[in-house]
Amino acid sequence: MTTAAPLYTTSNGRAITYATASQTVGSHGPILLQDFHLIDLLAHFDRERIPERVVHAKGAGAFGEFVVTHDITDLTSADIFSAVGKKTKVAVRFSTVGGEKGSSDSARDPRGFAIKFYTEEGNWDIVCNHTPIFFIRDGVKFPTFIHTQKRNPRTNLKDATMFWDFLSSNQESVHQVVQLFSDRGTPASYRNVDAFSGHTFKFTKADGTFKYVKFHFKTDQGHKDLTNEEAAELSKTNPDHATEDLFEAIQRGEFPSWTLYVQILDPKEAENFRFNIFDVTKVWPHSDVPLRPVGKMTLNHNPDNYFAEVEQLAFSPAHLIPGVEPSADPMLQARLFSYSDTHRHRLGVNYQQIPVNKPLHAFAPFQRDGSMVTSTNYGSLPNYPSPLRPNTYAQIDTTLQHETWVGQAVYNLQPVTDEDFVQANSLWEVLGCTPNQQDHLVHNISVHLFAAIKPVRDRTYGMFERVNPTLGMRVREETEKVRKGKGLSSNE
């Protein structure tokens, strides 16, 4: 039995005779304004594009499930972890950070890895990167940092001087810089990357106790990276290779998976830790804070429509659930506001009504109206707290007893110290355990840094010398060698 083809209509539902012919005055006359099909089609086309994400614009997505494999009810009261075997649906978006929507998947850039858990207690988003640290630890620097990773406001070109001027002037970034310019900065595919929360969160329990936690999603496909030259070649031949790889693997039934681990730190241990546990430029060493397995996430379904299900996906670290709370990490605190706010700009104030963002259960009758309301708008319910129509509320949050802070308002300058170079040096030494990896790091830095002006290059050499004298010397020599090979003066 054949299914009848759908009847083509205008947007208001009127059937149309011809989809590819306009109404005109005779065979050679002008088009008529009464041709609503034409006018409506053009007007909608003129408005198809929405603002792209200011960061993480280029991305791919998929759907699947998370399954608890290990009991962690001693750590958190979150329902998602309440029983071994419990399953939760997830949506995941992978991305690069600095490029536009049409940029290359193989760019040297952190990879975003955002996960939305559709839990019974609300949507929970973990907004990860594929590196466990970040460039800065104070959110006030984030807008200017991103400016330097994008295009020069005069030339509209990527600018090595801007790029390295910021990083060498904010040397807490050096740990992430070493990560980024190793081959880890050009992963072979989205399926071959880990995901790290980076930020410190809190696992809380109903009795008011809590532990500090970091989340690690380890790829079950194994790690695979590209050399600088391989990444450049892919940018030319298939700039969408990672998007294609993810989609086609899932279509073939090769479902990628990741194992979730957590690092747990007791508040008393945190008070005596050798550095600030809220500093997102540093990792918690596994020797001090071991990984504890939690569950497995598998992606087994591709989107049916990219725009509806991936472009409109909206993640925010402020989307938390009972049992998971933010810490005092200053970068996290800034992101709690910024991520939700950018979705209000990009998608509209009612972005959580979009099907892919909609929680399983939500009742927020005091948030009403606004652009693109697609729900019943809570009908005749009061849009204010009223004893005439009482609501049920959650129990008192016992974690609030741990949120008492005493102090005066200060500018928290967080100066760079020798401690900021220790883990970068450790990473340099780890790279030395694998053939060619230190060579690749030096090469990758030099072929980018050479284009910066001399004061910025010199400051950057000094930054790498603080990491390790050999690294600094090699970067200086290799960068100036690249300049000489291109006929550029070492004094410019």
C-alpha positions as CSV (number, residue, x, y, z in Angstrom):
1,M,0.0,0.0,0.0
2,T,1.5,3.3,-1.1
3,T,1.2,6.4,1.1
4,A,-0.2,9.5,-0.6
5,A,2.3,12.3,-1.1
6,P,1.8,15.2,1.3
7,L,-0.2,18.2,0.0
8,Y,2.0,21.2,-0.5
9,T,0.7,24.4,1.1
10,T,1.7,27.9,2.2
11,S,2.8,28.4,5.8
12,N,-0.7,29.2,6.8
13,G,-1.9,25.9,5.3
14,R,-3.5,26.9,2.0
15,A,-2.9,24.4,-0.8
16,I,-0.7,25.7,-3.7
17,T,-0.9,24.6,-7.3
18,Y,2.6,25.4,-8.4
19,A,5.6,25.5,-6.0
20,T,8.0,26.9,-8.7
21,A,6.0,29.5,-10.5
22,S,5.2,33.1,-9.5
23,Q,2.0,35.1,-10.3
24,T,2.6,37.7,-13.0
25,V,0.7,40.1,-15.2
26,G,0.5,38.0,-18.3
27,S,3.5,36.1,-19.6
28,H,6.0,39.0,-19.5
29,G,4.5,41.4,-16.9
30,P,5.7,42.2,-13.4
31,I,5.2,39.9,-10.4
32,L,2.1,40.5,-8.3
33,L,2.3,41.5,-4.6
34,Q,-0.8,39.3,-4.0
35,D,1.4,36.2,-4.6
36,F,1.6,35.4,-0.9
37,H,3.4,32.1,-1.6
38,L,6.3,34.0,-3.2
39,I,6.4,36.8,-0.6
40,D,6.1,34.4,2.3
41,L,8.8,32.1,0.9
42,L,11.3,35.0,0.4
43,A,10.5,36.6,3.7
44,H,11.1,33.3,5.6
45,F,14.3,32.7,3.6
46,D,15.6,36.2,4.6
47,R,15.3,35.2,8.2
48,E,16.6,31.6,8.1
49,R,19.9,32.3,9.8
50,I,20.1,33.0,13.6
51,P,23.1,34.4,15.3
52,E,25.9,31.8,15.5
53,R,27.4,30.9,18.8
54,V,30.1,33.5,19.8
55,V,32.3,30.6,20.7
56,H,31.9,26.9,19.7
57,A,30.1,27.9,16.5
58,K,31.2,24.9,14.5
59,G,29.9,21.6,15.9
60,A,28.2,18.3,15.5
61,G,25.7,16.4,17.7
62,A,24.2,13.1,18.6
63,F,21.9,11.4,21.1
64,G,22.1,8.4,23.3
65,E,21.9,7.2,26.9
66,F,23.9,7.1,30.1
67,V,23.9,4.0,32.3
68,V,25.1,3.9,35.9
69,T,27.6,1.0,36.4
70,H,28.9,1.8,39.9
71,D,27.2,2.8,43.1
72,I,28.1,6.4,44.2
73,T,25.1,7.0,46.5
74,D,27.6,7.6,49.3
75,L,28.6,10.7,47.4
76,T,25.4,12.4,46.1
77,S,21.7,12.3,46.4
78,A,21.2,13.0,42.7
79,D,18.5,10.7,41.3
80,I,20.4,10.1,38.1
81,F,22.9,8.1,40.2
82,S,20.4,6.5,42.5
83,A,20.8,2.9,41.3
84,V,23.2,0.8,39.3
85,G,21.7,0.1,35.9
86,K,19.6,3.3,35.9
87,K,19.4,4.8,32.4
88,T,19.1,8.5,31.4
89,K,18.8,9.9,27.9
90,V,21.5,12.3,26.8
91,A,22.2,14.9,24.0
92,V,25.8,15.7,23.2
93,R,27.3,18.4,21.1
94,F,31.0,18.4,20.0
95,S,32.7,21.6,18.7
96,T,35.7,23.6,18.1
97,V,36.0,26.9,20.0
98,G,37.4,29.8,18.0
99,G,36.3,29.3,14.5
100,E,33.1,30.3,12.7
101,K,30.5,27.8,11.5
102,G,32.3,27.1,8.3
103,S,35.7,26.6,9.8
104,S,37.7,23.4,9.8
105,D,37.1,20.5,12.2
106,S,40.9,19.9,12.3
107,A,41.8,23.4,13.6
108,R,44.3,23.6,16.5
109,D,41.7,24.4,19.1
110,P,40.2,22.9,22.3
111,R,37.2,20.6,21.5
112,G,34.0,21.4,23.2
113,F,32.1,18.4,24.5
114,A,28.7,19.4,26.1
115,I,26.3,16.8,27.5
116,K,22.7,17.3,28.4
117,F,21.2,14.7,30.8
118,Y,17.4,14.6,30.6
119,T,16.8,13.5,34.3
120,E,13.6,13.2,36.3
121,E,14.9,16.1,38.4
122,G,15.5,18.5,35.5
123,N,18.0,18.9,32.7
124,W,21.6,18.6,33.9
125,D,24.3,20.0,31.6
126,I,28.0,19.3,31.9
127,V,29.8,21.7,29.6
128,C,33.2,20.1,29.0
129,N,36.3,20.6,26.9
130,H,38.7,17.8,25.7
131,T,41.5,19.3,27.8
132,P,41.2,19.1,31.6
133,I,42.3,22.8,32.2
134,F,41.7,26.2,30.7
135,F,43.7,29.3,29.7
136,I,42.5,31.7,32.4
137,R,41.0,31.4,35.9
138,D,39.0,34.7,36.1
139,G,35.9,35.2,34.0
140,V,36.6,38.9,33.6
141,K,39.3,38.0,31.1
142,F,37.2,35.7,29.0
143,P,35.7,38.3,26.5
144,T,39.2,39.8,25.8
145,F,40.8,36.3,25.6
146,I,38.2,35.2,22.9
147,H,38.8,38.5,21.0
148,T,42.4,37.5,20.6
149,Q,41.6,34.0,19.4
150,K,39.3,35.4,16.7
151,R,40.0,38.0,14.0
152,N,41.9,41.3,14.0
153,P,39.3,44.1,14.2
154,R,41.1,46.0,11.4
155,T,42.2,43.3,9.0
156,N,39.5,40.7,9.8
157,L,42.4,38.1,9.7
158,K,43.7,35.7,12.3
159,D,46.5,37.5,14.0
160,A,49.5,35.7,15.7
161,T,50.5,38.9,17.5
162,M,47.1,39.2,19.2
163,F,47.1,35.5,20.0
164,W,50.5,35.4,21.6
165,D,50.3,38.9,23.1
166,F,47.4,37.8,25.3
167,L,48.8,34.4,26.3
168,S,52.3,35.7,27.1
169,S,50.7,38.6,29.1
170,N,48.5,36.1,31.1
171,Q,51.0,33.4,31.8
172,E,48.6,31.3,33.9
173,S,47.6,30.1,30.4
174,V,50.8,28.2,29.8
175,H,49.6,24.8,31.0
176,Q,46.7,24.9,28.5
177,V,49.1,26.3,25.8
178,V,51.4,23.3,26.1
179,Q,48.3,21.0,25.8
180,L,47.0,22.9,22.8
181,F,50.2,23.0,20.8
182,S,51.0,19.3,21.4
183,D,49.4,16.9,19.1
184,R,46.6,16.7,21.6
185,G,45.4,20.0,20.2
186,T,44.5,18.4,16.9
187,P,42.5,15.2,17.7
188,A,41.7,12.9,14.8
189,S,37.9,12.8,15.5
190,Y,35.3,13.6,18.1
191,R,35.1,9.9,18.9
192,N,38.7,9.9,20.0
193,V,38.6,12.6,22.6
194,D,38.0,12.6,26.3
195,A,35.8,15.2,28.1
196,F,36.6,17.0,31.3
197,S,34.5,19.3,33.4
198,G,37.6,21.2,34.3
199,H,35.7,23.1,36.9
200,T,35.2,21.9,40.4
201,F,31.6,21.1,41.4
202,K,30.1,19.7,44.6
203,F,28.3,16.5,45.1
204,T,25.7,17.0,47.9
205,K,23.6,14.7,50.0
206,A,20.3,15.2,51.7
207,D,22.0,15.4,55.1
208,G,23.9,18.5,54.1
209,T,27.3,16.9,53.6
210,F,29.2,17.4,50.4
211,K,32.3,16.5,48.5
212,Y,34.1,18.4,45.8
213,V,34.0,16.7,42.4
214,K,35.5,16.8,38.9
215,F,34.0,14.9,36.0
216,H,36.1,12.9,33.4
217,F,34.6,11.2,30.4
218,K,37.2,8.8,29.0
219,T,36.8,7.7,25.4
220,D,36.3,3.9,24.9
221,Q,37.6,4.3,21.3
222,G,41.1,5.1,22.3
223,H,43.0,8.4,21.7
224,K,44.1,9.4,18.2
225,D,45.7,12.7,17.3
226,L,46.8,14.4,14.1
227,T,50.2,16.0,13.4
228,N,50.2,19.6,12.4
229,E,50.7,18.7,8.8
230,E,47.9,16.0,8.8
231,A,45.5,18.5,10.3
232,A,46.4,21.1,7.7
233,E,45.9,18.6,4.9
234,L,42.5,17.6,6.3
235,S,41.5,21.3,6.5
236,K,42.0,21.5,2.7
237,T,40.5,18.1,1.6
238,N,37.7,17.6,4.1
239,P,37.2,20.4,6.7
240,D,34.1,18.6,8.0
241,H,35.8,15.3,8.6
242,A,35.0,15.0,12.3
243,T,31.4,15.8,11.8
244,E,31.3,13.3,9.0
245,D,33.1,10.6,11.0
246,L,30.7,10.9,13.9
247,F,27.6,10.8,11.8
248,E,28.7,7.9,9.6
249,A,30.0,5.8,12.5
250,I,26.6,6.0,14.2
251,Q,24.8,5.3,10.9
252,R,26.9,2.1,10.6
253,G,26.0,1.0,14.1
254,E,29.4,1.7,15.5
255,F,28.1,3.6,18.5
256,P,30.9,5.6,20.3
257,S,31.0,5.4,24.1
258,W,32.7,7.1,27.0
259,T,33.2,5.9,30.6
260,L,32.4,8.5,33.3
261,Y,34.8,8.8,36.2
262,V,34.9,11.3,39.1
263,Q,37.6,12.7,41.2
264,I,36.4,13.3,44.8
265,L,37.9,15.6,47.3
266,D,36.8,16.1,50.9
267,P,36.3,19.7,52.0
268,K,38.9,19.3,54.8
269,E,41.5,18.0,52.2
270,A,40.6,20.9,50.0
271,E,41.5,23.4,52.7
272,N,45.0,22.0,52.9
273,F,45.6,21.2,49.2
274,R,48.9,22.5,47.9
275,F,47.1,24.9,45.4
276,N,43.7,26.4,45.1
277,I,41.3,23.6,44.1
278,F,39.1,26.1,42.3
279,D,41.9,27.1,39.9
280,V,40.8,25.7,36.4
281,T,44.3,26.2,35.0
282,K,45.5,23.2,37.1
283,V,44.6,19.5,37.3
284,W,44.1,17.5,40.4
285,P,46.9,14.9,40.1
286,H,45.5,11.4,39.9
287,S,48.1,10.2,42.4
288,D,46.5,12.5,45.0
289,V,42.9,12.3,43.9
290,P,42.3,9.0,42.0
291,L,39.6,8.4,39.5
292,R,36.4,6.5,40.6
293,P,34.2,4.9,37.9
294,V,30.5,5.8,37.7
295,G,28.9,4.8,34.4
296,K,29.0,4.7,30.6
297,M,27.6,7.0,28.0
298,T,26.8,5.7,24.5
299,L,25.7,7.7,21.5
300,N,23.4,5.6,19.3
301,H,21.2,8.1,17.4
302,N,21.9,10.8,14.8
303,P,19.8,14.0,14.7
304,D,16.9,13.9,12.1
305,N,17.3,17.7,11.6
306,Y,20.6,19.5,12.4
307,F,19.1,22.9,12.9
308,A,16.2,21.8,15.2
309,E,18.2,19.3,17.2
310,V,21.9,20.6,17.2
311,E,22.0,24.2,16.3
312,Q,19.2,24.9,18.8
313,L,20.7,22.8,21.5
314,A,21.5,25.1,24.5
315,F,23.8,24.1,27.3
316,S,24.7,25.9,30.4
317,P,26.7,24.9,33.5
318,A,23.9,26.7,35.5
319,H,21.5,23.8,34.5
320,L,22.1,21.7,37.6
321,I,20.0,19.2,39.5
322,P,19.6,18.4,43.2
323,G,22.7,16.6,44.4
324,V,25.1,18.6,42.1
325,E,26.0,22.2,43.0
326,P,28.6,24.8,41.7
327,S,31.7,25.6,43.6
328,A,33.4,28.9,44.2
329,D,35.5,28.5,41.0
330,P,35.5,32.0,39.6
331,M,35.5,30.9,36.0
332,L,32.6,28.6,36.7
333,Q,30.7,31.4,38.4
334,A,31.1,33.6,35.4
335,R,30.0,30.9,33.0
336,L,26.8,30.2,35.1
337,F,25.5,33.6,33.9
338,S,27.1,33.9,30.4
339,Y,26.0,30.6,28.9
340,S,22.3,31.0,29.7
341,D,22.4,34.6,28.6
342,T,23.9,33.9,25.2
343,H,21.1,31.4,24.6
344,R,18.5,34.1,25.4
345,H,20.2,36.3,22.8
346,R,20.7,33.6,20.2
347,L,17.5,31.6,20.6
348,G,15.2,33.8,22.6
349,V,14.1,34.0,26.2
350,N,12.0,30.9,25.8
351,Y,14.8,28.7,24.5
352,Q,13.9,26.1,27.1
353,Q,10.6,25.5,25.4
354,I,12.4,24.3,22.2
355,P,11.8,20.5,22.1
356,V,15.5,19.5,22.3
357,N,16.0,21.7,25.3
358,K,12.7,21.0,27.1
359,P,13.0,19.3,30.5
360,L,11.0,16.1,31.2
361,H,9.2,18.0,34.0
362,A,9.1,21.8,34.5
363,F,6.6,24.1,36.2
364,A,7.8,27.8,36.1
365,P,4.5,29.9,35.9
366,F,6.3,33.1,37.0
367,Q,8.2,33.1,33.7
368,R,5.6,34.1,31.1
369,D,5.2,35.6,27.7
370,G,8.2,36.8,25.7
371,S,9.2,36.0,22.1
372,M,8.1,32.6,20.6
373,V,6.1,31.1,23.4
374,T,5.2,27.6,22.1
375,S,3.6,26.3,25.2
376,T,0.2,27.0,26.8
377,N,1.9,29.8,28.7
378,Y,0.5,28.3,31.9
379,G,-3.1,29.3,30.9
380,S,-5.0,31.1,33.7
381,L,-2.6,30.3,36.5
382,P,-1.3,33.3,38.5
383,N,2.0,34.7,37.3
384,Y,2.9,35.5,40.9
385,P,3.1,33.4,44.2
386,S,-0.5,33.3,45.4
387,P,-2.2,31.5,48.3
388,L,-5.2,31.2,46.1
389,R,-3.3,28.7,43.9
390,P,-0.6,27.4,46.1
391,N,2.5,25.6,44.7
392,T,4.6,22.8,46.2
393,Y,8.2,23.7,46.8
394,A,11.4,21.7,47.4
395,Q,12.6,21.1,50.9
396,I,15.0,23.5,52.5
397,D,18.4,23.2,50.8
398,T,20.6,21.9,53.5
399,T,23.7,22.7,51.5
400,L,23.2,26.4,52.2
401,Q,24.9,26.0,55.6
402,H,28.1,25.6,53.7
403,E,27.6,28.7,51.6
404,T,28.4,31.3,54.3
405,W,31.3,33.5,53.2
406,V,32.9,36.2,55.4
407,G,35.1,38.9,53.8
408,Q,35.2,42.3,52.2
409,A,34.8,43.1,48.5
410,V,38.3,42.9,46.9
411,Y,39.7,42.7,43.4
412,N,41.1,39.1,43.3
413,L,44.2,39.7,41.1
414,Q,45.5,36.1,41.4
415,P,49.1,36.8,40.4
416,V,51.1,34.3,38.4
417,T,53.6,32.4,40.5
418,D,56.1,29.6,40.0
419,E,53.3,27.1,40.8
420,D,51.6,28.0,37.5
421,F,54.5,26.5,35.6
422,V,54.9,23.2,37.5
423,Q,52.2,21.2,35.7
424,A,53.2,22.6,32.3
425,N,56.7,21.3,33.0
426,S,55.3,17.9,34.0
427,L,53.3,17.8,30.8
428,W,56.5,18.6,28.8
429,E,58.2,15.7,30.6
430,V,55.3,13.4,29.8
431,L,55.5,14.3,26.2
432,G,59.1,13.3,26.3
433,C,58.1,9.7,27.1
434,T,56.6,9.3,23.6
435,P,58.9,9.6,20.5
436,N,58.7,12.9,18.6
437,Q,56.1,14.5,20.9
438,Q,58.4,17.1,22.3
439,D,59.6,17.8,18.8
440,H,56.0,18.2,17.5
441,L,55.2,20.6,20.3
442,V,58.2,22.9,19.5
443,H,57.4,22.7,15.8
444,N,53.7,23.5,16.3
445,I,54.5,26.5,18.4
446,S,57.2,27.9,16.1
447,V,55.1,27.7,12.9
448,H,52.5,29.8,14.6
449,L,54.5,32.1,16.8
450,F,56.9,33.2,14.0
451,A,54.3,35.7,12.7
452,A,54.1,37.7,15.9
453,I,56.2,40.8,16.4
454,K,59.5,40.7,18.3
455,P,58.3,42.0,21.7
456,V,55.6,39.4,21.8
457,R,57.9,36.7,20.6
458,D,60.5,37.5,23.3
459,R,57.9,37.6,26.0
460,T,56.6,34.2,24.8
461,Y,60.1,32.7,24.8
462,G,60.5,33.9,28.4
463,M,57.2,32.2,29.3
464,F,58.3,28.8,27.9
465,E,61.7,29.2,29.7
466,R,59.9,29.4,33.0
467,V,58.2,26.1,32.1
468,N,61.5,24.4,31.2
469,P,64.8,26.1,30.0
470,T,65.2,23.5,27.3
471,L,61.7,24.1,26.0
472,G,62.2,27.9,26.0
473,M,65.6,27.6,24.2
474,R,64.2,25.2,21.6
475,V,61.1,27.3,20.9
476,R,63.3,30.4,20.5
477,E,65.7,28.7,18.1
478,E,63.0,27.0,16.0
479,T,60.8,30.1,15.7
480,E,63.7,32.3,14.6
481,K,64.8,29.6,12.1
482,V,61.3,29.7,10.6
483,R,61.4,33.5,10.3
484,K,64.8,33.3,8.6
485,G,63.5,30.7,6.2
486,K,60.7,33.0,5.2
487,G,63.1,36.0,4.8
488,L,61.9,37.8,7.9
489,S,64.2,39.8,10.1
490,S,64.7,38.6,13.7
491,N,64.5,42.3,14.8
492,E,60.9,42.8,13.6
